[in-house]
Amino acid sequence: VFLYFHQPFLIFFEPQKNTNSTMAGLAAIETTEQIMDRLRLSVAQLGIATIRKLEMGFSKVDKKSTGIVANEEFLSVLMKNSLFLSKIESSNIIKTYKVDELNINYAKFMEQLCPKLSSEREEKIQQLFDLIRENTKQTENIIFYRDLMSLCDFKNHPSVQSGQFSEVYARDLIQTAFNGIQNDKDEITSTQFLKYFQGISCGYPYNQQALFRFLQDCWHKMFKYVNNGNFNVEEANKYVEQIEAMLAEKTRQKIKGMESENSTLLRQFKFFDTEGLEYLSYSQFVRTLEGFSVLAPEKEMTMLFDKWCNVDGDKKKLFYRPFITKLFQKY
């Protein structure tokens, strides 16, 4: 549409565009909290050393420890640690944590990315610190870094036991997660111990049982003093719940695209239910969990299966749809 004027030029009026697609696009833009949730999941998938790697990356560019870096430096540290943001997401995060148009308060960003330890997590981590201190006969409220590492059984890391990690990789991961925790006398205070475990805890954001399993497996020499290995009813339930929590954690890490956690685990169960019977035998159930890197001793795995299975004559059948529903209702 155009209009002629006496002067030698034209004015064009564009037809009004349909704004439905534009509004839909705006509706699809994530909130800051949604972006942070996705970043927390990425941190969990990258592993227990991710937060420490980010801290070291920021300290390199913020040599005076101001808690503030340039926007470009902030995004560079994230990318170097495999945390990627789209342009819209970057703009959202920078706007939320900005100091001015050129700089961002990364310290506040890190506080939101890595939440404080829950009281239950803090209690368990403090217990490990106290067990190491008592085992090494320290009279002061400190432990030594050399003792922390020497008492850690890297080959017993849950992901090494499942075949996901090598022992060497597990060692590197744990050592990186604790990088810089000790002072120049090799000492670690309980405050520092809890602070560093706050970052490690981000590797297990959805439940604490998976974190507890990591502690108990890697420092099993310490926990044997508080658990002699005999199962009473309470302990049996505890071990079963640890496997359930680990399965929920591993399932969330296997989500593809727009899948939900329920549909992700359902896909895994259906793969091993080759006859489409809607239930699994014990061996099929174990293979299903192994496919998600969830391994446990036979005794505990049998207890988990028996908790959920139905007995049909001389056969035990685990109907996986109700199992999946109840699993994610709890975890």
SULJONOR-V945745 format. One record per residue. N is the residue number from 1. PSI is psi in radians with two decimals (NA if undefined). Layout:
N,PSI  N,PSI
This chain:
1,2.28  2,2.77  3,2.42  4,2.44  5,2.89  6,-0.57  7,2.68  8,1.02  9,2.91  10,2.62  11,2.17  12,2.41  13,1.98  14,2.47  15,2.54  16,2.27  17,2.65  18,2.11  19,0.06  20,-0.78  21,-0.63  22,-0.77  23,-0.64  24,-0.68  25,-0.70  26,-0.64  27,-0.49  28,-0.20  29,2.29  30,2.62  31,2.92  32,-0.74  33,-0.62  34,-0.71  35,-0.75  36,-0.66  37,-0.73  38,-0.68  39,-0.68  40,-0.69  41,-0.71  42,-0.70  43,-0.77  44,-0.72  45,-0.55  46,-0.42  47,3.05  48,-0.28  49,-0.03  50,-0.81  51,-0.74  52,-0.67  53,-0.71  54,-0.79  55,-0.75  56,-0.64  57,-0.76  58,-0.63  59,-0.49  60,-0.62  61,-0.33  62,1.26  63,-0.37  64,0.07  65,0.83  66,-0.33  67,0.10  68,2.36  69,2.91  70,2.64  71,-0.75  72,-0.66  73,-0.69  74,-0.89  75,-0.60  76,-0.74  77,-0.74  78,-0.84  79,-0.69  80,-0.37  81,0.39  82,0.53  83,1.90  84,2.41  85,2.50  86,2.99  87,-0.70  88,-0.74  89,-0.75  90,-0.79  91,-0.72  92,-0.84  93,-0.79  94,-0.70  95,-0.68  96,-0.69  97,0.31  98,2.59  99,-0.78  100,-2.92  101,-0.34  102,-0.26  103,2.70  104,2.56  105,1.57  106,-0.42  107,-0.75  108,-0.67  109,-0.79  110,-0.60  111,-0.64  112,-0.59  113,-0.62  114,1.54  115,2.81  116,2.72  117,2.45  118,2.85  119,-0.61  120,-0.74  121,-0.75  122,-0.69  123,-0.74  124,-0.71  125,-0.71  126,-0.60  127,-0.74  128,-0.78  129,-0.81  130,-0.65  131,-0.71  132,-0.76  133,-0.77  134,-0.70  135,-0.57  136,0.13  137,0.79  138,2.24  139,-0.50  140,2.93  141,1.02  142,2.81  143,2.93  144,2.50  145,-0.71  146,-0.59  147,-0.71  148,-0.76  149,-0.71  150,-0.49  151,-0.08  152,2.17  153,1.57  154,-0.62  155,-0.23  156,0.06  157,2.36  158,-0.65  159,-0.39  160,-0.73  161,-0.55  162,-0.15  163,0.03  164,-0.67  165,2.72  166,2.85  167,-0.66  168,-0.75  169,-0.73  170,-0.70  171,-0.82  172,-0.70  173,-0.83  174,-0.73  175,-0.65  176,-0.71  177,-0.52  178,0.17  179,2.12  180,0.13  181,-0.51  182,2.72  183,-3.02  184,-0.13  185,0.17  186,0.25  187,2.57  188,2.18  189,2.83  190,-0.56  191,-0.81  192,-0.68  193,-0.82  194,-0.68  195,-0.80  196,-0.59  197,-0.32  198,-0.72  199,-0.75  200,-0.66  201,-0.46  202,-0.25  203,-0.19  204,1.17  205,-0.41  206,-0.43  207,2.70  208,-0.28  209,-0.62  210,-0.66  211,-0.76  212,-0.64  213,-0.73  214,-0.80  215,-0.83  216,-0.53  217,-0.77  218,-0.58  219,0.77  220,-0.45  221,-0.52  222,-0.77  223,-0.25  224,-0.38  225,-0.31  226,-0.02  227,1.91  228,0.03  229,-0.16  230,2.40  231,1.93  232,-3.10  233,-0.77  234,-0.76  235,-0.68  236,-0.81  237,-0.65  238,-0.80  239,-0.68  240,-0.76  241,-0.57  242,-0.72  243,-0.74  244,-0.79  245,-0.69  246,-0.70  247,-0.75  248,-0.75  249,-0.85  250,-0.61  251,-0.78  252,-0.54  253,-0.23  254,0.04  255,2.36  256,2.29  257,-2.18  258,0.21  259,2.66  260,2.93  261,-0.63  262,-0.82  263,-0.51  264,-0.81  265,-0.61  266,-0.72  267,-0.71  268,-0.76  269,-0.72  270,-0.55  271,-0.66  272,-0.22  273,1.27  274,-0.41  275,0.04  276,0.71  277,-0.17  278,0.18  279,2.86  280,2.64  281,3.03  282,-0.81  283,-0.66  284,-0.69  285,-0.78  286,-0.75  287,-0.61  288,-0.83  289,-0.66  290,-0.58  291,-0.40  292,0.33  293,0.60  294,1.82  295,2.60  296,2.76  297,2.65  298,-0.66  299,-0.83  300,-0.66  301,-0.66  302,-0.68  303,-0.70  304,-0.82  305,-0.79  306,-0.53  307,-0.63  308,-0.22  309,2.80  310,2.48  311,2.14  312,1.62  313,-2.11  314,0.19  315,2.51  316,2.23  317,2.26  318,1.90  319,1.97  320,-0.40  321,-0.89  322,-0.55  323,-0.80  324,-0.80  325,-0.84  326,-0.56  327,-0.85  328,-0.20  329,-0.56  330,-0.67  331,NA
